[in-house]
Amino acid sequence: MKVVKIDWMDEGALEAVITVLSGDSTFQAFSHPCSYKVGDIIRSPLMSLDDENIVRVDSTTPMIKQIGDTFRHEIIAKVENVKKSLVSVGDVEIELGRYLPGDIIDGDYISFQSSRLDT
């Protein structure tokens, strides 16, 4: 995923909202401390805060959809590692803040909402 824009919330404290492009998806993530520059590639997983409504879905089309002008996102992702709560949307890896429900296994697709994605 590639950083396409940085909006500084507090440049002295290195707090920023970064706009990220991955495939056809453009979305925002919070970054602190932000050491990225426009054009940088982010290779480490994003952290999802306050994930909720985690359910297995039949869809195999991953997506990240930002909800309005908030940090909230609706996500459909492939489960990469249940034990690590690691999912992916294309080249975007996301580490969930909680454990996945017990009936979900590696390779399943899940839908959930995240109150914020962090770098």
C-alpha positions, 0 to 999 in steps of 0.5 A: 500500500502506498502513501498518497497524502499526509494531513498533519494533525500535529506535526510537532507531535508527529500525528497525521492522517495518511491517505493510502492507496491499495489497488482500487481502494483509497482510505485513511489511517491514523499515524503516530509517530508518522515517519512516512513521506508521500510515495512511501510503501507501507509493508507492516500490518495496520492495526484495527481499533475497536473491531466489531460485528465480525462475521464470516461471509461468502463474499471472496471480494476483499474491500476497505470502505471508509464510512463518510469523513470518519476514521470508521471503515467497513472491511471484507478481508481474508483471514491469514492467521487466526491465532494472530488475528491477521487478515488481508485486503489485497496487499493490505494486512490488518491486525485485529484488536481482538480474537476472531470468533471460534468458528472462523478458520484460516482462509475464510473471509470475514466482514467487520467494522473498525473504528480506526486503522493505525499505522 
